[in-house]
Amino acid sequence: MTAHTANIFAQRLKLARKARKLSQEKLGILSGIDPSSASARMNQYERGKHTPDFLTLSKIAHTLELPIAYFYAENDDLADLIRHFHRSDDVQKLELLTFINQQKTQPT
């Protein structure tokens, strides 16, 4: 993982945690990290010092109700789109995908 990617991950993790109004310790505990190290580990993830393994990241993403892709999106617009799509119901997802597919078939 590049430094830039780690930085994006760290920034998005912190933003998502704060949006859910969770402390680092609470997020860590809810994600299955041992309570004695939950705060320190989450702090290291948010500072970009360490990156969680895939299983831990899956648990963190689940706790934050976000897909893993959100944390690695190349830019903020894409991250926002991923977040909104993930939280949409099936009808909204189908409408969005239909709209996107229609845009692809229109001449520019």
C-alpha positions as CSV (number, residue, x, y, z in Angstrom):
1,M,0.0,0.0,0.0
2,T,1.3,3.4,-0.9
3,A,1.6,6.3,1.6
4,H,-1.1,8.1,-0.4
5,T,-3.5,5.2,-0.2
6,A,-2.8,4.7,3.5
7,N,-3.5,8.4,4.1
8,I,-6.8,8.2,2.2
9,F,-7.8,5.2,4.2
10,A,-6.8,6.9,7.5
11,Q,-8.8,10.0,6.6
12,R,-11.9,8.2,5.6
13,L,-11.8,6.0,8.6
14,K,-11.7,9.0,10.9
15,L,-14.4,10.8,9.0
16,A,-16.7,7.7,9.1
17,R,-16.1,7.1,12.8
18,K,-16.9,10.7,13.7
19,A,-20.0,10.7,11.5
20,R,-21.2,7.8,13.6
21,K,-20.3,9.7,16.8
22,L,-18.1,6.9,18.0
23,S,-14.8,7.1,20.0
24,Q,-11.8,5.3,18.7
25,E,-12.2,2.9,21.6
26,K,-15.9,2.2,21.1
27,L,-15.4,1.6,17.3
28,G,-12.6,-0.8,18.1
29,I,-14.6,-2.7,20.7
30,L,-17.7,-2.9,18.4
31,S,-15.4,-4.2,15.7
32,G,-14.1,-7.0,17.8
33,I,-10.8,-5.6,18.9
34,D,-9.7,-6.5,22.4
35,P,-10.9,-3.6,24.7
36,S,-7.4,-3.2,26.2
37,S,-5.9,-2.3,22.9
38,A,-9.0,-1.0,20.9
39,S,-8.3,2.7,21.4
40,A,-4.6,2.5,20.6
41,R,-5.1,0.3,17.5
42,M,-7.8,2.6,16.1
43,N,-5.6,5.6,16.7
44,Q,-2.8,3.9,14.7
45,Y,-5.1,3.2,11.9
46,E,-6.4,6.7,11.8
47,R,-2.9,8.2,11.8
48,G,-1.9,5.9,9.0
49,K,0.8,4.2,11.1
50,H,-0.8,0.7,10.5
51,T,-3.5,-0.7,8.3
52,P,-5.9,-3.3,9.6
53,D,-5.9,-6.8,8.0
54,F,-8.8,-7.6,5.7
55,L,-10.8,-9.4,8.4
56,T,-10.4,-6.5,10.8
57,L,-11.3,-4.0,8.1
58,S,-14.3,-6.0,7.2
59,K,-15.5,-5.8,10.8
60,I,-14.8,-2.1,11.1
61,A,-16.6,-1.4,7.8
62,H,-19.6,-3.5,9.0
63,T,-19.7,-1.6,12.3
64,L,-19.7,1.7,10.4
65,E,-22.2,0.4,7.9
66,L,-19.9,1.0,4.9
67,P,-18.4,-1.2,2.2
68,I,-14.7,-1.7,2.2
69,A,-14.5,0.1,-1.2
70,Y,-15.4,3.4,0.5
71,F,-12.1,3.5,2.4
72,Y,-10.0,3.1,-0.8
73,A,-12.0,5.2,-3.3
74,E,-9.6,7.3,-5.4
75,N,-11.4,10.6,-4.7
76,D,-14.1,12.0,-2.4
77,D,-16.8,12.1,-5.0
78,L,-16.4,8.4,-5.7
79,A,-16.3,7.7,-1.9
80,D,-19.5,9.7,-1.5
81,L,-21.2,7.8,-4.3
82,I,-20.1,4.4,-2.9
83,R,-21.5,5.5,0.6
84,H,-24.8,6.6,-0.8
85,F,-25.2,3.6,-3.0
86,H,-24.4,1.2,-0.2
87,R,-27.1,2.9,2.1
88,S,-29.7,2.9,-0.7
89,D,-32.5,0.4,-0.8
90,D,-32.8,-2.0,-3.7
91,V,-35.3,0.2,-5.7
92,Q,-33.0,3.3,-5.4
93,K,-30.0,1.2,-6.5
94,L,-31.8,0.0,-9.5
95,E,-32.9,3.5,-10.4
96,L,-29.4,4.8,-10.1
97,L,-27.9,2.0,-12.2
98,T,-30.6,2.4,-14.8
99,F,-29.8,6.2,-15.0
100,I,-26.1,5.5,-15.3
101,N,-26.7,2.9,-18.1
102,Q,-28.9,5.3,-20.0
103,Q,-26.2,8.0,-19.8
104,K,-23.7,5.6,-21.4
105,T,-25.9,5.0,-24.4
106,Q,-26.5,8.7,-25.1
107,P,-24.2,10.5,-27.5
108,T,-21.9,13.1,-26.0
